[in-house]
Amino acid sequence: MSSDEETRPDAMSSRSPHLPVLLEQAVAGLAIRADGTYVDGTFGRGGHSRRILAELGPEGRLVGIDRDPEAAREAEALVDARFRFVASRFSALAEVLDGLGIDRIDGLLLDLGVSSPQFDRPERGFSFRSAGPLDMRMDPRSGISAREWLLGASESEIADVLRRYGDERAAIPIAKAIAARRRDAGAAALQTTTELASLVAGVLRRRGATRSTLGKDPATRTFQAVRIFVNQELAELADVLKAAVGRLAVGGRLVVISFNSIEDRLVKRFMAEEAGRNAPRDPVRGNVLPGHAPRLRIVGRVLPDESERERNPRARSAVLRIAERVQG
Protein backbone atom coordinates (compact mmCIF):
# COMPACT_ATOMS: atom_id res chain seq x y z
CA MET A 1 0.00 0.00 0.00
CA SER A 2 1.18 3.50 -0.77
CA SER A 3 0.65 6.33 1.65
CA ASP A 4 -0.29 9.95 1.07
CA GLU A 5 2.39 11.41 3.29
CA GLU A 6 5.45 9.60 2.01
CA THR A 7 4.79 10.86 -1.50
CA ARG A 8 3.90 14.45 -0.69
CA PRO A 9 6.34 17.28 -1.36
CA ASP A 10 6.79 17.91 2.34
CA ALA A 11 8.67 14.63 2.48
CA MET A 12 11.47 16.64 0.94
CA SER A 13 10.82 20.19 2.06
CA SER A 14 9.07 21.81 5.00
CA ARG A 15 7.50 24.50 2.82
CA SER A 16 6.78 23.13 -0.65
CA PRO A 17 4.32 24.62 -3.13
CA HIS A 18 1.15 22.68 -3.76
CA LEU A 19 1.44 21.16 -7.23
CA PRO A 20 -1.82 19.57 -8.38
CA VAL A 21 -1.15 16.01 -9.51
CA LEU A 22 -2.30 14.94 -12.97
CA LEU A 23 -3.80 18.39 -13.49
CA GLU A 24 -4.07 18.35 -17.28
CA GLN A 25 -5.13 14.71 -17.38
CA ALA A 26 -7.85 15.24 -14.78
CA VAL A 27 -9.29 18.27 -16.55
CA ALA A 28 -9.11 16.45 -19.89
CA GLY A 29 -10.93 13.53 -18.27
CA LEU A 30 -13.86 15.80 -17.45
CA ALA A 31 -14.36 16.42 -21.20
CA ILE A 32 -15.48 19.94 -20.36
CA ARG A 33 -18.26 21.59 -22.32
CA ALA A 34 -18.03 25.37 -22.46
CA ASP A 35 -21.57 25.77 -21.11
CA GLY A 36 -21.46 22.84 -18.67
CA THR A 37 -21.84 22.69 -14.90
CA TYR A 38 -18.99 21.13 -12.93
CA VAL A 39 -18.05 20.43 -9.33
CA ASP A 40 -14.57 20.45 -7.83
CA GLY A 41 -15.36 18.37 -4.75
CA THR A 42 -11.91 18.93 -3.20
CA PHE A 43 -11.18 22.61 -3.80
CA GLY A 44 -8.05 22.66 -1.62
CA ARG A 45 -5.99 25.59 -2.84
CA GLY A 46 -7.91 25.95 -6.09
CA GLY A 47 -5.46 24.55 -8.62
CA HIS A 48 -7.96 22.30 -10.37
CA SER A 49 -10.75 24.87 -10.12
CA ARG A 50 -8.71 27.56 -11.84
CA ARG A 51 -7.84 25.16 -14.65
CA ILE A 52 -11.50 24.14 -15.09
CA LEU A 53 -12.58 27.79 -15.23
CA ALA A 54 -10.04 28.37 -17.99
CA GLU A 55 -11.91 25.78 -20.07
CA LEU A 56 -15.42 27.06 -19.36
CA GLY A 57 -17.24 29.65 -21.45
CA PRO A 58 -19.36 32.55 -20.16
CA GLU A 59 -22.35 30.26 -19.57
CA GLY A 60 -20.40 27.61 -17.69
CA ARG A 61 -20.66 27.03 -13.93
CA LEU A 62 -18.26 25.64 -11.37
CA VAL A 63 -18.99 24.75 -7.75
CA GLY A 64 -16.10 24.27 -5.33
CA ILE A 65 -16.58 22.20 -2.17
CA ASP A 66 -14.21 21.75 0.78
CA ARG A 67 -14.59 21.33 4.53
CA ASP A 68 -11.18 22.83 5.36
CA PRO A 69 -11.54 26.43 6.66
CA GLU A 70 -8.24 27.34 4.99
CA ALA A 71 -9.67 26.25 1.63
CA ALA A 72 -12.63 28.55 2.23
CA ARG A 73 -10.27 31.47 2.77
CA GLU A 74 -8.38 30.55 -0.40
CA ALA A 75 -11.65 30.46 -2.35
CA GLU A 76 -12.36 34.08 -1.41
CA ALA A 77 -9.51 35.08 -3.71
CA LEU A 78 -11.08 33.33 -6.69
CA VAL A 79 -13.40 36.06 -7.93
CA ASP A 80 -15.33 34.79 -10.94
CA ALA A 81 -19.05 35.11 -11.63
CA ARG A 82 -19.12 31.51 -12.84
CA PHE A 83 -17.74 30.15 -9.55
CA ARG A 84 -19.42 29.39 -6.23
CA PHE A 85 -17.73 27.93 -3.16
CA VAL A 86 -19.55 25.95 -0.48
CA ALA A 87 -17.91 25.01 2.81
CA SER A 88 -19.06 21.42 3.23
CA ARG A 89 -18.10 17.78 3.24
CA PHE A 90 -18.20 16.46 -0.30
CA SER A 91 -20.46 13.63 0.85
CA ALA A 92 -23.20 16.31 1.05
CA LEU A 93 -23.00 16.79 -2.73
CA ALA A 94 -26.75 16.40 -3.27
CA GLU A 95 -27.59 18.90 -0.53
CA VAL A 96 -25.04 21.39 -1.87
CA LEU A 97 -26.47 21.17 -5.37
CA ASP A 98 -30.04 21.47 -4.10
CA GLY A 99 -29.07 24.58 -2.17
CA LEU A 100 -27.73 26.14 -5.37
CA GLY A 101 -30.73 25.08 -7.44
CA ILE A 102 -28.68 22.70 -9.58
CA ASP A 103 -30.32 19.47 -10.71
CA ARG A 104 -27.70 17.87 -12.93
CA ILE A 105 -23.95 18.34 -13.35
CA ASP A 106 -21.66 17.55 -16.25
CA GLY A 107 -18.68 16.47 -14.19
CA LEU A 108 -17.28 15.91 -10.71
CA LEU A 109 -13.58 15.96 -9.84
CA LEU A 110 -12.24 14.48 -6.59
CA ASP A 111 -8.56 14.83 -5.64
CA LEU A 112 -8.45 12.69 -2.51
CA GLY A 113 -6.23 12.79 0.56
CA VAL A 114 -4.48 15.70 2.25
CA SER A 115 -2.95 18.62 0.40
CA SER A 116 0.66 19.69 0.77
CA PRO A 117 -0.27 22.96 2.55
CA GLN A 118 -2.13 20.94 5.16
CA PHE A 119 0.96 18.80 5.76
CA ASP A 120 3.15 21.90 5.79
CA ARG A 121 1.32 23.44 8.75
CA PRO A 122 2.46 21.64 11.92
CA GLU A 123 -0.53 22.97 13.86
CA ARG A 124 -2.86 20.88 11.71
CA GLY A 125 -1.28 17.71 13.10
CA PHE A 126 -1.12 15.73 9.84
CA SER A 127 2.64 15.32 9.49
CA PHE A 128 4.92 13.22 11.67
CA ARG A 129 7.91 15.22 10.41
CA SER A 130 7.17 18.40 12.40
CA ALA A 131 6.03 18.67 16.01
CA GLY A 132 2.44 19.83 16.31
CA PRO A 133 -0.75 18.99 18.18
CA LEU A 134 -2.05 15.52 17.37
CA ASP A 135 -5.16 16.71 15.53
CA MET A 136 -5.47 15.46 11.91
CA ARG A 137 -9.01 16.80 11.35
CA MET A 138 -9.83 18.15 7.89
CA ASP A 139 -12.12 20.60 9.68
CA PRO A 140 -10.60 21.45 13.08
CA ARG A 141 -13.93 22.93 14.16
CA SER A 142 -15.83 19.65 14.21
CA GLY A 143 -15.43 16.05 15.35
CA ILE A 144 -12.81 14.63 17.68
CA SER A 145 -9.08 15.01 17.15
CA ALA A 146 -6.70 12.11 16.65
CA ARG A 147 -5.42 12.57 20.20
CA GLU A 148 -8.92 12.55 21.70
CA TRP A 149 -9.70 9.33 19.88
CA LEU A 150 -6.42 7.64 20.81
CA LEU A 151 -6.89 8.56 24.47
CA GLY A 152 -10.38 7.08 24.58
CA ALA A 153 -10.27 4.07 22.25
CA SER A 154 -9.62 0.54 23.44
CA GLU A 155 -6.52 -1.40 22.42
CA SER A 156 -8.59 -3.60 20.14
CA GLU A 157 -10.24 -0.60 18.48
CA ILE A 158 -6.88 1.03 17.81
CA ALA A 159 -5.38 -2.18 16.44
CA ASP A 160 -8.39 -2.70 14.17
CA VAL A 161 -8.09 0.81 12.71
CA LEU A 162 -4.34 0.42 12.11
CA ARG A 163 -4.91 -2.86 10.28
CA ARG A 164 -7.96 -1.77 8.31
CA TYR A 165 -6.86 1.69 7.20
CA GLY A 166 -3.08 1.39 7.33
CA ASP A 167 -2.38 -2.26 6.58
CA GLU A 168 -0.08 -2.10 9.61
CA ARG A 169 1.24 -5.57 10.46
CA ALA A 170 2.42 -4.40 13.87
CA ALA A 171 -1.03 -3.07 14.75
CA ILE A 172 -1.38 -5.00 18.01
CA PRO A 173 2.07 -4.08 19.45
CA ILE A 174 1.53 -0.44 18.48
CA ALA A 175 -1.90 -0.40 20.12
CA LYS A 176 -0.40 -1.93 23.27
CA ALA A 177 2.33 0.72 23.32
CA ILE A 178 -0.25 3.49 22.98
CA ALA A 179 -2.26 2.03 25.87
CA ALA A 180 0.92 1.79 27.98
CA ARG A 181 1.77 5.44 27.24
CA ARG A 182 -1.72 6.44 28.38
CA ARG A 183 -1.30 4.53 31.64
CA ASP A 184 2.14 5.99 32.29
CA ALA A 185 1.54 9.62 31.31
CA GLY A 186 -2.17 10.02 31.98
CA ALA A 187 -3.60 13.31 30.71
CA ALA A 188 -0.17 14.36 29.40
CA ALA A 189 0.03 11.45 26.94
CA LEU A 190 0.18 11.76 23.16
CA GLN A 191 0.13 15.53 22.92
CA THR A 192 2.20 15.88 19.74
CA THR A 193 2.64 14.27 16.36
CA THR A 194 6.30 13.58 17.02
CA GLU A 195 5.49 11.79 20.28
CA LEU A 196 3.23 9.36 18.47
CA ALA A 197 5.72 8.96 15.62
CA SER A 198 8.54 8.21 18.08
CA LEU A 199 6.40 5.69 19.94
CA VAL A 200 5.54 3.83 16.72
CA ALA A 201 9.15 3.89 15.52
CA GLY A 202 10.26 2.42 18.84
CA VAL A 203 7.81 -0.47 18.52
CA LEU A 204 8.95 -1.28 15.00
CA ARG A 205 12.64 -1.00 15.87
CA ARG A 206 12.17 -3.51 18.67
CA ARG A 207 10.63 -5.82 16.08
CA GLY A 208 13.70 -5.42 13.84
CA ALA A 209 12.23 -3.01 11.30
CA THR A 210 14.10 0.03 10.02
CA ARG A 211 13.25 2.77 7.57
CA SER A 212 15.37 1.07 4.93
CA THR A 213 13.58 -2.26 5.34
CA LEU A 214 10.16 -0.60 5.45
CA GLY A 215 10.87 1.68 2.50
CA LYS A 216 9.19 4.55 4.35
CA ASP A 217 9.04 6.30 7.71
CA PRO A 218 7.91 3.82 10.38
CA ALA A 219 5.00 6.08 11.38
CA THR A 220 3.55 6.34 7.86
CA ARG A 221 0.94 3.58 8.11
CA THR A 222 -0.19 4.55 11.60
CA PHE A 223 -0.66 8.21 10.70
CA GLN A 224 -2.53 7.31 7.52
CA ALA A 225 -4.84 4.94 9.37
CA VAL A 226 -5.66 7.31 12.21
CA ARG A 227 -6.25 10.21 9.81
CA ILE A 228 -8.58 8.18 7.59
CA PHE A 229 -10.54 7.01 10.63
CA VAL A 230 -10.79 10.40 12.35
CA ASN A 231 -12.09 12.03 9.16
CA GLN A 232 -14.22 9.04 8.12
CA GLU A 233 -12.64 9.41 4.70
CA LEU A 234 -13.77 6.09 3.22
CA ALA A 235 -17.38 6.56 4.31
CA GLU A 236 -17.26 10.10 2.88
CA LEU A 237 -15.87 8.76 -0.39
CA ALA A 238 -18.48 6.01 -0.67
CA ASP A 239 -21.28 8.53 -0.06
CA VAL A 240 -20.07 11.08 -2.61
CA LEU A 241 -19.61 8.41 -5.29
CA LYS A 242 -23.21 7.26 -4.85
CA ALA A 243 -24.48 10.84 -4.88
CA ALA A 244 -22.44 11.67 -7.98
CA VAL A 245 -24.00 8.95 -10.11
CA GLY A 246 -27.44 10.22 -9.18
CA ARG A 247 -26.63 13.81 -10.16
CA LEU A 248 -24.48 13.35 -13.27
CA ALA A 249 -26.19 14.15 -16.56
CA VAL A 250 -25.92 11.54 -19.29
CA GLY A 251 -22.42 12.00 -20.72
CA GLY A 252 -21.20 13.61 -17.50
CA ARG A 253 -17.83 12.50 -16.17
CA LEU A 254 -16.66 11.28 -12.76
CA VAL A 255 -12.91 11.85 -12.30
CA VAL A 256 -11.15 10.62 -9.13
CA ILE A 257 -7.48 10.88 -8.15
CA SER A 258 -6.46 8.50 -5.35
CA PHE A 259 -3.19 8.32 -3.42
CA ASN A 260 -3.38 5.01 -1.60
CA SER A 261 -4.57 1.54 -2.50
CA ILE A 262 -7.51 1.60 -0.05
CA GLU A 263 -9.09 4.62 -1.74
CA ASP A 264 -8.26 3.41 -5.22
CA ARG A 265 -9.72 -0.02 -4.57
CA LEU A 266 -12.98 1.53 -3.37
CA VAL A 267 -13.20 3.77 -6.45
CA LYS A 268 -12.32 0.93 -8.83
CA ARG A 269 -14.91 -1.42 -7.36
CA PHE A 270 -17.60 1.26 -7.33
CA MET A 271 -17.06 2.14 -10.97
CA ALA A 272 -16.98 -1.53 -11.96
CA GLU A 273 -20.24 -2.25 -10.12
CA GLU A 274 -21.96 0.76 -11.67
CA ALA A 275 -20.66 -0.32 -15.07
CA GLY A 276 -22.56 -3.60 -14.68
CA ARG A 277 -19.83 -6.00 -13.60
CA ASN A 278 -22.16 -8.04 -11.39
CA ALA A 279 -25.49 -7.11 -12.96
CA PRO A 280 -27.89 -10.06 -13.44
CA ARG A 281 -28.02 -11.22 -17.05
CA ASP A 282 -30.24 -13.28 -19.28
CA PRO A 283 -28.82 -16.83 -19.06
CA VAL A 284 -29.22 -17.36 -22.81
CA ARG A 285 -28.46 -14.03 -24.46
CA GLY A 286 -26.19 -12.62 -21.78
CA ASN A 287 -27.97 -9.25 -21.81
CA VAL A 288 -28.35 -7.30 -18.60
CA LEU A 289 -31.85 -7.85 -17.25
CA PRO A 290 -34.33 -4.94 -17.30
CA GLY A 291 -34.04 -2.69 -14.29
CA HIS A 292 -30.34 -3.42 -13.86
CA ALA A 293 -28.83 -1.40 -16.70
CA PRO A 294 -25.35 0.02 -15.98
CA ARG A 295 -25.22 3.69 -15.01
CA LEU A 296 -21.53 4.22 -15.76
CA ARG A 297 -19.12 3.46 -18.56
CA ILE A 298 -15.50 3.12 -17.52
CA VAL A 299 -13.41 5.49 -19.63
CA GLY A 300 -9.99 4.59 -18.32
CA ARG A 301 -7.17 4.84 -15.82
CA VAL A 302 -4.24 7.27 -15.95
CA LEU A 303 -0.92 7.07 -14.11
CA PRO A 304 1.66 9.87 -13.87
CA ASP A 305 4.54 9.62 -16.29
CA GLU A 306 8.19 9.71 -15.27
CA SER A 307 8.57 13.45 -15.80
CA GLU A 308 5.66 14.24 -13.47
CA ARG A 309 6.92 11.83 -10.82
CA GLU A 310 10.30 13.54 -10.90
CA ARG A 311 8.80 17.02 -10.82
CA ASN A 312 6.25 16.26 -8.12
CA PRO A 313 7.05 13.53 -5.55
CA ARG A 314 3.40 13.49 -4.50
CA ALA A 315 2.53 11.97 -7.88
CA ARG A 316 4.35 8.69 -7.28
CA SER A 317 1.36 6.84 -5.85
CA ALA A 318 -1.38 8.69 -7.76
CA VAL A 319 -4.03 6.84 -9.78
CA LEU A 320 -6.64 8.71 -11.81
CA ARG A 321 -9.84 6.90 -12.80
CA ILE A 322 -12.49 8.22 -15.17
CA ALA A 323 -16.07 7.04 -15.74
CA GLU A 324 -18.97 8.46 -17.75
CA ARG A 325 -22.67 8.48 -16.93
CA VAL A 326 -24.76 6.52 -19.38
CA GLN A 327 -28.50 6.15 -19.78
CA GLY A 328 -29.45 3.59 -17.17
C-alpha positions as CSV (number, residue, x, y, z in Angstrom):
1,M,0.0,0.0,0.0
2,S,1.2,3.5,-0.8
3,S,0.6,6.3,1.7
4,D,-0.3,9.9,1.1
5,E,2.4,11.4,3.3
6,E,5.4,9.6,2.0
7,T,4.8,10.9,-1.5
8,R,3.9,14.5,-0.7
9,P,6.3,17.3,-1.4
10,D,6.8,17.9,2.3
11,A,8.7,14.6,2.5
12,M,11.5,16.6,0.9
13,S,10.8,20.2,2.1
14,S,9.1,21.8,5.0
15,R,7.5,24.5,2.8
16,S,6.8,23.1,-0.6
17,P,4.3,24.6,-3.1
18,H,1.1,22.7,-3.8
19,L,1.4,21.2,-7.2
20,P,-1.8,19.6,-8.4
21,V,-1.2,16.0,-9.5
22,L,-2.3,14.9,-13.0
23,L,-3.8,18.4,-13.5
24,E,-4.1,18.4,-17.3
25,Q,-5.1,14.7,-17.4
26,A,-7.8,15.2,-14.8
27,V,-9.3,18.3,-16.6
28,A,-9.1,16.5,-19.9
29,G,-10.9,13.5,-18.3
30,L,-13.9,15.8,-17.4
31,A,-14.4,16.4,-21.2
32,I,-15.5,19.9,-20.4
33,R,-18.3,21.6,-22.3
34,A,-18.0,25.4,-22.5
35,D,-21.6,25.8,-21.1
36,G,-21.5,22.8,-18.7
37,T,-21.8,22.7,-14.9
38,Y,-19.0,21.1,-12.9
39,V,-18.1,20.4,-9.3
40,D,-14.6,20.4,-7.8
41,G,-15.4,18.4,-4.8
42,T,-11.9,18.9,-3.2
43,F,-11.2,22.6,-3.8
44,G,-8.1,22.7,-1.6
45,R,-6.0,25.6,-2.8
46,G,-7.9,25.9,-6.1
47,G,-5.5,24.6,-8.6
48,H,-8.0,22.3,-10.4
49,S,-10.7,24.9,-10.1
50,R,-8.7,27.6,-11.8
51,R,-7.8,25.2,-14.6
52,I,-11.5,24.1,-15.1
53,L,-12.6,27.8,-15.2
54,A,-10.0,28.4,-18.0
55,E,-11.9,25.8,-20.1
56,L,-15.4,27.1,-19.4
57,G,-17.2,29.7,-21.4
58,P,-19.4,32.6,-20.2
59,E,-22.3,30.3,-19.6
60,G,-20.4,27.6,-17.7
61,R,-20.7,27.0,-13.9
62,L,-18.3,25.6,-11.4
63,V,-19.0,24.7,-7.8
64,G,-16.1,24.3,-5.3
65,I,-16.6,22.2,-2.2
66,D,-14.2,21.8,0.8
67,R,-14.6,21.3,4.5
68,D,-11.2,22.8,5.4
69,P,-11.5,26.4,6.7
70,E,-8.2,27.3,5.0
71,A,-9.7,26.2,1.6
72,A,-12.6,28.5,2.2
73,R,-10.3,31.5,2.8
74,E,-8.4,30.5,-0.4
75,A,-11.7,30.5,-2.3
76,E,-12.4,34.1,-1.4
77,A,-9.5,35.1,-3.7
78,L,-11.1,33.3,-6.7
79,V,-13.4,36.1,-7.9
80,D,-15.3,34.8,-10.9
81,A,-19.0,35.1,-11.6
82,R,-19.1,31.5,-12.8
83,F,-17.7,30.2,-9.6
84,R,-19.4,29.4,-6.2
85,F,-17.7,27.9,-3.2
86,V,-19.6,26.0,-0.5
87,A,-17.9,25.0,2.8
88,S,-19.1,21.4,3.2
89,R,-18.1,17.8,3.2
90,F,-18.2,16.5,-0.3
91,S,-20.5,13.6,0.9
92,A,-23.2,16.3,1.1
93,L,-23.0,16.8,-2.7
94,A,-26.7,16.4,-3.3
95,E,-27.6,18.9,-0.5
96,V,-25.0,21.4,-1.9
97,L,-26.5,21.2,-5.4
98,D,-30.0,21.5,-4.1
99,G,-29.1,24.6,-2.2
100,L,-27.7,26.1,-5.4
101,G,-30.7,25.1,-7.4
102,I,-28.7,22.7,-9.6
103,D,-30.3,19.5,-10.7
104,R,-27.7,17.9,-12.9
105,I,-24.0,18.3,-13.3
106,D,-21.7,17.6,-16.2
107,G,-18.7,16.5,-14.2
108,L,-17.3,15.9,-10.7
109,L,-13.6,16.0,-9.8
110,L,-12.2,14.5,-6.6
111,D,-8.6,14.8,-5.6
112,L,-8.5,12.7,-2.5
113,G,-6.2,12.8,0.6
114,V,-4.5,15.7,2.3
115,S,-2.9,18.6,0.4
116,S,0.7,19.7,0.8
117,P,-0.3,23.0,2.6
118,Q,-2.1,20.9,5.2
119,F,1.0,18.8,5.8
120,D,3.1,21.9,5.8
121,R,1.3,23.4,8.7
122,P,2.5,21.6,11.9
123,E,-0.5,23.0,13.9
124,R,-2.9,20.9,11.7
125,G,-1.3,17.7,13.1
126,F,-1.1,15.7,9.8
127,S,2.6,15.3,9.5
128,F,4.9,13.2,11.7
129,R,7.9,15.2,10.4
130,S,7.2,18.4,12.4
131,A,6.0,18.7,16.0
132,G,2.4,19.8,16.3
133,P,-0.8,19.0,18.2
134,L,-2.0,15.5,17.4
135,D,-5.2,16.7,15.5
136,M,-5.5,15.5,11.9
137,R,-9.0,16.8,11.4
138,M,-9.8,18.1,7.9
139,D,-12.1,20.6,9.7
140,P,-10.6,21.5,13.1
141,R,-13.9,22.9,14.2
142,S,-15.8,19.6,14.2
143,G,-15.4,16.1,15.3
144,I,-12.8,14.6,17.7
145,S,-9.1,15.0,17.2
146,A,-6.7,12.1,16.6
147,R,-5.4,12.6,20.2
148,E,-8.9,12.6,21.7
149,W,-9.7,9.3,19.9
150,L,-6.4,7.6,20.8
151,L,-6.9,8.6,24.5
152,G,-10.4,7.1,24.6
153,A,-10.3,4.1,22.2
154,S,-9.6,0.5,23.4
155,E,-6.5,-1.4,22.4
156,S,-8.6,-3.6,20.1
157,E,-10.2,-0.6,18.5
158,I,-6.9,1.0,17.8
159,A,-5.4,-2.2,16.4
160,D,-8.4,-2.7,14.2
161,V,-8.1,0.8,12.7
162,L,-4.3,0.4,12.1
163,R,-4.9,-2.9,10.3
164,R,-8.0,-1.8,8.3
165,Y,-6.9,1.7,7.2
166,G,-3.1,1.4,7.3
167,D,-2.4,-2.3,6.6
168,E,-0.1,-2.1,9.6
169,R,1.2,-5.6,10.5
170,A,2.4,-4.4,13.9
171,A,-1.0,-3.1,14.7
172,I,-1.4,-5.0,18.0
173,P,2.1,-4.1,19.5
174,I,1.5,-0.4,18.5
175,A,-1.9,-0.4,20.1
176,K,-0.4,-1.9,23.3
177,A,2.3,0.7,23.3
178,I,-0.3,3.5,23.0
179,A,-2.3,2.0,25.9
180,A,0.9,1.8,28.0
181,R,1.8,5.4,27.2
182,R,-1.7,6.4,28.4
183,R,-1.3,4.5,31.6
184,D,2.1,6.0,32.3
185,A,1.5,9.6,31.3
186,G,-2.2,10.0,32.0
187,A,-3.6,13.3,30.7
188,A,-0.2,14.4,29.4
189,A,0.0,11.4,26.9
190,L,0.2,11.8,23.2
191,Q,0.1,15.5,22.9
192,T,2.2,15.9,19.7
193,T,2.6,14.3,16.4
194,T,6.3,13.6,17.0
195,E,5.5,11.8,20.3
196,L,3.2,9.4,18.5
197,A,5.7,9.0,15.6
198,S,8.5,8.2,18.1
199,L,6.4,5.7,19.9
200,V,5.5,3.8,16.7
201,A,9.2,3.9,15.5
202,G,10.3,2.4,18.8
203,V,7.8,-0.5,18.5
204,L,8.9,-1.3,15.0
205,R,12.6,-1.0,15.9
206,R,12.2,-3.5,18.7
207,R,10.6,-5.8,16.1
208,G,13.7,-5.4,13.8
209,A,12.2,-3.0,11.3
210,T,14.1,0.0,10.0
211,R,13.2,2.8,7.6
212,S,15.4,1.1,4.9
213,T,13.6,-2.3,5.3
214,L,10.2,-0.6,5.5
215,G,10.9,1.7,2.5
216,K,9.2,4.6,4.3
217,D,9.0,6.3,7.7
218,P,7.9,3.8,10.4
219,A,5.0,6.1,11.4
220,T,3.5,6.3,7.9
221,R,0.9,3.6,8.1
222,T,-0.2,4.6,11.6
223,F,-0.7,8.2,10.7
224,Q,-2.5,7.3,7.5
225,A,-4.8,4.9,9.4
226,V,-5.7,7.3,12.2
227,R,-6.3,10.2,9.8
228,I,-8.6,8.2,7.6
229,F,-10.5,7.0,10.6
230,V,-10.8,10.4,12.3
231,N,-12.1,12.0,9.2
232,Q,-14.2,9.0,8.1
233,E,-12.6,9.4,4.7
234,L,-13.8,6.1,3.2
235,A,-17.4,6.6,4.3
236,E,-17.3,10.1,2.9
237,L,-15.9,8.8,-0.4
238,A,-18.5,6.0,-0.7
239,D,-21.3,8.5,-0.1
240,V,-20.1,11.1,-2.6
241,L,-19.6,8.4,-5.3
242,K,-23.2,7.3,-4.8
243,A,-24.5,10.8,-4.9
244,A,-22.4,11.7,-8.0
245,V,-24.0,9.0,-10.1
246,G,-27.4,10.2,-9.2
247,R,-26.6,13.8,-10.2
248,L,-24.5,13.4,-13.3
249,A,-26.2,14.2,-16.6
250,V,-25.9,11.5,-19.3
251,G,-22.4,12.0,-20.7
252,G,-21.2,13.6,-17.5
253,R,-17.8,12.5,-16.2
254,L,-16.7,11.3,-12.8
255,V,-12.9,11.8,-12.3
256,V,-11.2,10.6,-9.1
257,I,-7.5,10.9,-8.2
258,S,-6.5,8.5,-5.4
259,F,-3.2,8.3,-3.4
260,N,-3.4,5.0,-1.6
261,S,-4.6,1.5,-2.5
262,I,-7.5,1.6,0.0
263,E,-9.1,4.6,-1.7
264,D,-8.3,3.4,-5.2
265,R,-9.7,0.0,-4.6
266,L,-13.0,1.5,-3.4
267,V,-13.2,3.8,-6.4
268,K,-12.3,0.9,-8.8
269,R,-14.9,-1.4,-7.4
270,F,-17.6,1.3,-7.3
271,M,-17.1,2.1,-11.0
272,A,-17.0,-1.5,-12.0
273,E,-20.2,-2.2,-10.1
274,E,-22.0,0.8,-11.7
275,A,-20.7,-0.3,-15.1
276,G,-22.6,-3.6,-14.7
277,R,-19.8,-6.0,-13.6
278,N,-22.2,-8.0,-11.4
279,A,-25.5,-7.1,-13.0
280,P,-27.9,-10.1,-13.4
281,R,-28.0,-11.2,-17.0
282,D,-30.2,-13.3,-19.3
283,P,-28.8,-16.8,-19.1
284,V,-29.2,-17.4,-22.8
285,R,-28.5,-14.0,-24.5
286,G,-26.2,-12.6,-21.8
287,N,-28.0,-9.2,-21.8
288,V,-28.3,-7.3,-18.6
289,L,-31.8,-7.8,-17.2
290,P,-34.3,-4.9,-17.3
291,G,-34.0,-2.7,-14.3
292,H,-30.3,-3.4,-13.9
293,A,-28.8,-1.4,-16.7
294,P,-25.4,0.0,-16.0
295,R,-25.2,3.7,-15.0
296,L,-21.5,4.2,-15.8
297,R,-19.1,3.5,-18.6
298,I,-15.5,3.1,-17.5
299,V,-13.4,5.5,-19.6
300,G,-10.0,4.6,-18.3
301,R,-7.2,4.8,-15.8
302,V,-4.2,7.3,-15.9
303,L,-0.9,7.1,-14.1
304,P,1.7,9.9,-13.9
305,D,4.5,9.6,-16.3
306,E,8.2,9.7,-15.3
307,S,8.6,13.5,-15.8
308,E,5.7,14.2,-13.5
309,R,6.9,11.8,-10.8
310,E,10.3,13.5,-10.9
311,R,8.8,17.0,-10.8
312,N,6.2,16.3,-8.1
313,P,7.1,13.5,-5.5
314,R,3.4,13.5,-4.5
315,A,2.5,12.0,-7.9
316,R,4.4,8.7,-7.3
317,S,1.4,6.8,-5.8
318,A,-1.4,8.7,-7.8
319,V,-4.0,6.8,-9.8
320,L,-6.6,8.7,-11.8
321,R,-9.8,6.9,-12.8
322,I,-12.5,8.2,-15.2
323,A,-16.1,7.0,-15.7
324,E,-19.0,8.5,-17.8
325,R,-22.7,8.5,-16.9
326,V,-24.8,6.5,-19.4
327,Q,-28.5,6.1,-19.8
328,G,-29.4,3.6,-17.2
